[in-house]
Amino acid sequence: MSCFVGPQAMLLGAIGLIGSFATSNAGPCSAQIDAVQAQVDARATAIAGAGPVAPESTAALLHREPTPGSIARAEESLGEGASITKALSALERAREADRGGNEGNCEQALAEARRAIGP
């Protein structure tokens, strides 16, 4: 029996993995980052569930774990996911700013992530 895991399922798994990383030292906007990550996850779920499916890539057929970048590229090739890619990039910048204690840059990146996923 074979199991097909489409790009949408891989996207959701990678987003969950990215969101599960926690820093040992909470920065000035760690709680806000977690809240926006949950919003991005919900938006990604909605996009992935509504869109078309694509055949598995060669890497997937070789049982290689997807990366967030490979999943985003797969979704974008289907005409989906550009907003999620932008939001994830902004969230990563927010995490970097948070680790550095830069609340202003963190809040700016979080605002960008929120704009990327829409209302």
ROSE-4610 file (N, C-alpha, C; in Angstrom, 1 decimal, always signed):
// ROSE-4610
residu = [M/M/M/S/S/S/C/C/C/F/F/F/V/V/V/G/G/G/P/P/P/Q/Q/Q/A/A/A/M/M/M/L/L/L/L/L/L/G/G/G/A/A/A/I/I/I/G/G/G/L/L/L/I/I/I/G/G/G/S/S/S/F/F/F/A/A/A/T/T/T/S/S/S/N/N/N/A/A/A/G/G/G/P/P/P/C/C/C/S/S/S/A/A/A/Q/Q/Q/I/I/I/D/D/D/A/A/A/V/V/V/Q/Q/Q/A/A/A/Q/Q/Q/V/V/V/D/D/D/A/A/A/R/R/R/A/A/A/T/T/T/A/A/A/I/I/I/A/A/A/G/G/G/A/A/A/G/G/G/P/P/P/V/V/V/A/A/A/P/P/P/E/E/E/S/S/S/T/T/T/A/A/A/A/A/A/L/L/L/L/L/L/H/H/H/R/R/R/E/E/E/P/P/P/T/T/T/P/P/P/G/G/G/S/S/S/I/I/I/A/A/A/R/R/R/A/A/A/E/E/E/E/E/E/S/S/S/L/L/L/G/G/G/E/E/E/G/G/G/A/A/A/S/S/S/I/I/I/T/T/T/K/K/K/A/A/A/L/L/L/S/S/S/A/A/A/L/L/L/E/E/E/R/R/R/A/A/A/R/R/R/E/E/E/A/A/A/D/D/D/R/R/R/G/G/G/G/G/G/N/N/N/E/E/E/G/G/G/N/N/N/C/C/C/E/E/E/Q/Q/Q/A/A/A/L/L/L/A/A/A/E/E/E/A/A/A/R/R/R/R/R/R/A/A/A/I/I/I/G/G/G/P/P/P]
num = [1/1/1/2/2/2/3/3/3/4/4/4/5/5/5/6/6/6/7/7/7/8/8/8/9/9/9/10/10/10/11/11/11/12/12/12/13/13/13/14/14/14/15/15/15/16/16/16/17/17/17/18/18/18/19/19/19/20/20/20/21/21/21/22/22/22/23/23/23/24/24/24/25/25/25/26/26/26/27/27/27/28/28/28/29/29/29/30/30/30/31/31/31/32/32/32/33/33/33/34/34/34/35/35/35/36/36/36/37/37/37/38/38/38/39/39/39/40/40/40/41/41/41/42/42/42/43/43/43/44/44/44/45/45/45/46/46/46/47/47/47/48/48/48/49/49/49/50/50/50/51/51/51/52/52/52/53/53/53/54/54/54/55/55/55/56/56/56/57/57/57/58/58/58/59/59/59/60/60/60/61/61/61/62/62/62/63/63/63/64/64/64/65/65/65/66/66/66/67/67/67/68/68/68/69/69/69/70/70/70/71/71/71/72/72/72/73/73/73/74/74/74/75/75/75/76/76/76/77/77/77/78/78/78/79/79/79/80/80/80/81/81/81/82/82/82/83/83/83/84/84/84/85/85/85/86/86/86/87/87/87/88/88/88/89/89/89/90/90/90/91/91/91/92/92/92/93/93/93/94/94/94/95/95/95/96/96/96/97/97/97/98/98/98/99/99/99/100/100/100/101/101/101/102/102/102/103/103/103/104/104/104/105/105/105/106/106/106/107/107/107/108/108/108/109/109/109/110/110/110/111/111/111/112/112/112/113/113/113/114/114/114/115/115/115/116/116/116/117/117/117/118/118/118/119/119/119]
x = [+0.8/+0.0/+0.9/+0.6/+1.4/+0.7/+1.4/+0.8/+1.3/+0.4/+0.7/+0.6/+1.6/+1.6/+1.9/+0.8/+0.9/+1.6/+1.9/+2.6/+1.8/+0.5/-0.2/+0.1/+0.1/+0.4/+1.8/+2.7/+4.1/+4.3/+3.5/+3.5/+3.1/+2.0/+1.5/+2.5/+3.1/+4.1/+5.3/+5.8/+6.9/+6.6/+5.4/+5.1/+5.0/+4.4/+4.3/+5.7/+6.6/+8.0/+8.6/+8.5/+9.1/+8.5/+7.2/+6.6/+6.9/+7.4/+7.6/+9.0/+9.8/+11.1/+10.9/+11.4/+11.3/+12.7/+12.8/+14.1/+14.1/+15.3/+15.4/+15.2/+15.6/+15.5/+14.5/+13.3/+12.3/+12.7/+12.4/+12.7/+11.5/+11.6/+10.6/+9.2/+9.2/+8.0/+7.7/+8.2/+8.1/+6.6/+5.8/+4.4/+3.7/+4.0/+3.4/+3.8/+5.0/+5.5/+4.7/+4.5/+3.7/+2.3/+1.7/+0.3/+0.2/+1.2/+1.2/+1.5/+2.4/+2.7/+1.4/+0.6/-0.7/-1.6/-1.6/-2.4/-1.9/-0.6/+0.0/-0.3/-0.2/-0.6/-2.0/-2.9/-4.3/-4.6/-3.9/-4.1/-3.5/-2.3/-1.7/-2.6/-3.2/-4.2/-5.3/-5.8/-7.0/-6.5/-5.4/-4.9/-4.6/-3.9/-3.5/-4.8/-5.8/-7.0/-7.8/-7.7/-8.6/-8.0/-6.7/-6.0/-5.8/-5.3/-5.0/-3.9/-3.7/-2.6/-1.6/-0.4/+0.6/+1.2/+1.8/+2.5/+3.7/+4.1/+5.3/+6.5/+7.4/+8.7/+9.6/+10.7/+11.7/+12.2/+12.5/+13.0/+12.0/+10.7/+9.7/+9.6/+9.8/+9.7/+10.9/+12.0/+13.2/+13.1/+12.0/+11.8/+12.6/+12.9/+13.6/+12.6/+13.0/+12.1/+12.0/+10.8/+10.7/+11.2/+11.7/+12.2/+11.1/+11.0/+10.0/+10.2/+11.4/+11.6/+11.1/+11.3/+10.8/+9.3/+8.7/+7.3/+6.7/+7.3/+6.8/+7.0/+8.1/+8.2/+7.2/+6.8/+5.8/+4.5/+4.1/+2.9/+2.8/+3.9/+3.9/+3.8/+4.4/+4.2/+2.8/+2.0/+0.6/-0.2/+0.5/-0.2/-0.7/-0.2/-0.6/+0.7/+0.4/+1.5/+2.4/+2.3/+3.2/+3.0/+1.8/+1.5/+2.1/+2.1/+2.6/+4.1/+4.7/+6.2/+6.6/+5.9/+6.3/+6.1/+5.0/+4.8/+5.8/+6.2/+7.3/+8.6/+8.9/+10.1/+10.1/+9.0/+8.8/+8.9/+8.3/+8.4/+9.8/+10.6/+12.0/+12.7/+12.5/+13.1/+12.7/+11.4/+10.9/+11.6/+11.8/+12.5/+14.0/+14.6/+16.0/+16.1/+15.1/+15.1/+14.8/+13.9/+13.5/+14.7/+15.5/+16.7/+17.7/+17.7/+18.7/+18.1/+16.9/+16.3/+15.8/+15.7/+15.2/+13.7/+13.0/+11.5/+11.0/+11.6/+11.1/+11.1/+12.2/+12.4/+11.5/+11.3/+10.5/+9.0/+8.5/+7.2/+6.9/+7.9/+7.8/+7.7/+8.5/+8.5/+7.1/+6.6/+5.3/+4.2/+4.3/+3.3/+3.3/+4.5/+4.7/+4.1/+4.3/+3.7/+2.2/+1.6/+0.2/-0.4/+0.3/-0.2/-0.1/+0.9/+1.1/-0.1/-0.6/-1.7/-3.0/-3.1/-4.4/-5.2/-6.5/-7.4/-7.8]
y = [-1.2/+0.0/+1.2/+2.2/+3.4/+4.5/+5.5/+6.7/+7.9/+8.7/+9.9/+11.1/+11.9/+13.1/+14.2/+15.0/+16.1/+17.3/+18.3/+19.5/+20.2/+20.2/+20.9/+20.3/+19.0/+18.3/+18.6/+18.6/+18.9/+20.4/+21.3/+22.7/+22.8/+22.2/+22.2/+21.6/+20.5/+19.9/+20.8/+21.4/+22.3/+23.5/+24.1/+25.2/+24.9/+23.7/+23.3/+23.1/+22.6/+22.3/+23.7/+24.6/+25.9/+26.6/+26.5/+27.1/+26.4/+25.2/+24.5/+24.8/+25.5/+25.9/+27.0/+26.8/+27.8/+28.2/+29.5/+30.0/+29.8/+29.5/+29.3/+30.7/+31.8/+33.1/+33.9/+34.1/+34.8/+36.2/+36.8/+38.1/+39.0/+40.3/+41.3/+41.0/+40.2/+40.0/+38.5/+37.7/+36.2/+35.8/+36.3/+36.0/+36.4/+37.6/+38.1/+37.2/+36.8/+35.9/+34.6/+34.0/+32.8/+33.0/+34.2/+34.5/+34.6/+35.3/+35.5/+34.2/+33.4/+32.1/+31.3/+31.3/+30.6/+31.1/+32.4/+33.0/+32.6/+32.5/+32.1/+30.6/+29.8/+28.4/+28.2/+29.0/+28.8/+29.3/+30.3/+30.8/+29.8/+29.2/+28.2/+26.9/+26.6/+25.4/+25.7/+26.9/+27.3/+27.3/+27.8/+27.8/+26.4/+25.6/+24.3/+23.4/+23.6/+22.7/+23.1/+24.3/+24.8/+24.6/+24.4/+24.4/+23.0/+23.0/+21.8/+21.0/+19.8/+19.0/+18.8/+18.4/+18.2/+16.9/+16.3/+15.0/+15.2/+14.1/+14.2/+14.5/+15.2/+15.5/+14.3/+14.3/+13.2/+13.1/+14.2/+14.2/+13.5/+13.8/+13.2/+11.7/+11.3/+9.9/+9.1/+9.9/+9.3/+9.4/+9.7/+9.8/+10.9/+12.0/+13.1/+14.0/+14.5/+15.5/+16.8/+17.3/+18.6/+19.8/+20.8/+22.0/+23.0/+24.0/+25.1/+25.7/+25.9/+26.5/+25.6/+24.3/+23.4/+23.4/+23.4/+23.4/+24.7/+25.8/+27.1/+27.2/+26.6/+26.6/+25.7/+24.6/+23.7/+24.4/+25.1/+25.8/+27.0/+27.7/+28.8/+28.3/+27.1/+26.6/+26.3/+26.1/+25.8/+27.1/+28.3/+29.5/+29.9/+29.2/+29.4/+29.7/+30.2/+30.2/+31.4/+32.3/+33.5/+34.3/+34.4/+35.2/+34.5/+33.2/+32.4/+32.5/+32.4/+32.6/+33.9/+35.0/+36.3/+36.4/+35.8/+35.8/+35.0/+33.9/+33.1/+33.8/+34.5/+35.2/+36.4/+37.0/+38.1/+37.6/+36.4/+35.8/+35.4/+35.0/+34.6/+35.9/+37.0/+38.3/+38.7/+38.5/+38.9/+38.0/+36.8/+35.9/+36.4/+36.8/+37.2/+38.5/+39.4/+40.7/+40.4/+39.5/+39.1/+38.5/+37.6/+37.1/+38.2/+39.2/+40.3/+41.4/+41.2/+42.2/+43.4/+43.4/+44.6/+44.6/+45.1/+45.1/+45.9/+47.0/+47.8/+47.0/+46.4/+45.6/+44.4/+43.8/+42.6/+43.0/+44.1/+44.5/+44.9/+45.5/+45.8/+44.6/+43.6/+42.3/+41.6/+41.6/+41.0/+41.7/+43.0/+43.8/+43.4/+43.1/+42.7/+41.3/+40.4/+39.1/+39.1/+40.0/+40.1/+40.7/+41.6/+42.2/+41.1/+40.3/+39.2/+38.2/+37.9/+36.9/+37.5/+38.8/+39.5/+39.4/+40.0/+40.0/+38.7]
z = [+0.0/+0.0/+0.0/-0.9/-0.9/-0.3/+0.2/+0.8/+0.1/-0.4/-1.2/-0.2/-0.2/+0.6/-0.4/-0.6/-1.6/-1.0/-1.9/-1.4/-0.3/-0.3/+0.7/+2.1/+2.2/+3.4/+3.9/+2.9/+3.2/+3.7/+3.1/+3.5/+5.0/+5.3/+6.7/+7.7/+7.3/+8.2/+8.4/+7.3/+7.5/+8.3/+8.1/+8.8/+10.3/+10.6/+12.0/+12.6/+11.8/+12.3/+12.6/+11.6/+11.8/+13.1/+13.2/+14.4/+15.7/+15.7/+16.9/+17.5/+16.8/+17.3/+18.3/+19.5/+20.5/+21.0/+21.3/+21.8/+23.3/+23.9/+25.3/+26.0/+25.4/+26.1/+25.3/+25.9/+25.3/+25.1/+23.9/+23.6/+23.9/+23.5/+23.8/+23.1/+22.0/+21.3/+21.0/+21.8/+21.6/+21.5/+22.4/+22.5/+21.2/+20.7/+19.5/+18.3/+18.3/+17.2/+17.2/+18.4/+18.5/+17.9/+18.3/+17.8/+16.3/+15.7/+14.3/+13.6/+14.2/+13.6/+13.5/+14.5/+14.5/+13.4/+13.2/+12.1/+10.7/+10.6/+9.3/+9.1/+10.1/+10.0/+9.6/+10.2/+9.8/+8.3/+7.9/+6.5/+5.6/+5.9/+5.1/+5.0/+6.0/+6.0/+5.1/+5.1/+4.2/+2.8/+2.5/+1.1/+0.6/+1.4/+1.0/+0.8/+1.6/+1.5/+0.3/-0.1/-1.2/-2.6/-2.7/-3.9/-4.6/-5.8/-6.5/-5.9/-6.3/-5.9/-7.1/-6.8/-7.8/-7.6/-8.6/-8.4/-7.4/-6.7/-5.8/-6.6/-6.0/-6.6/-6.5/-7.3/-7.2/-5.8/-5.1/-3.8/-2.8/-3.0/-2.1/-2.4/-3.6/-4.0/-3.4/-3.1/-2.5/-1.0/-0.5/+1.0/+1.7/+1.0/+1.6/+2.2/+3.4/+4.1/+3.3/+3.2/+2.5/+3.4/+2.7/+3.5/+3.3/+4.1/+3.9/+2.5/+2.1/+0.8/-0.4/-0.3/-1.3/-1.3/-0.2/-0.1/-0.6/-0.3/-0.8/-2.3/-2.9/-4.3/-5.0/-4.3/-4.9/-4.9/-3.8/-3.7/-4.7/-4.8/-5.8/-7.2/-7.5/-8.9/-9.2/-8.2/-8.4/-8.3/-8.2/-8.1/-6.7/-5.7/-4.3/-3.5/-2.3/-1.3/-1.3/-2.2/-2.2/-1.0/-0.5/+0.7/+1.9/+1.9/+3.0/+3.0/+1.9/+1.8/+2.3/+2.0/+2.5/+4.0/+4.5/+5.9/+6.7/+6.2/+6.8/+6.8/+5.8/+5.7/+6.7/+6.8/+7.8/+9.2/+9.5/+10.8/+11.2/+10.2/+10.5/+10.9/+10.2/+10.5/+11.9/+12.2/+13.6/+14.6/+14.4/+15.4/+15.5/+14.4/+14.5/+15.4/+15.1/+15.9/+17.3/+17.6/+19.0/+19.7/+19.0/+19.7/+20.0/+19.1/+19.4/+20.3/+20.8/+21.7/+21.0/+19.7/+19.0/+18.7/+19.7/+19.7/+18.5/+18.1/+17.0/+15.7/+15.4/+14.2/+14.2/+15.4/+15.5/+15.2/+15.8/+15.5/+14.1/+13.4/+12.0/+11.2/+11.5/+10.7/+11.0/+12.2/+12.5/+11.7/+11.6/+10.8/+9.4/+8.8/+7.5/+7.3/+8.2/+8.2/+8.2/+9.0/+9.1/+7.8/+7.2/+5.9/+4.8/+4.9/+3.8/+3.8/+5.0/+5.0/+4.9/+5.1/+4.9/+6.2/+6.1/+7.3/+7.7]
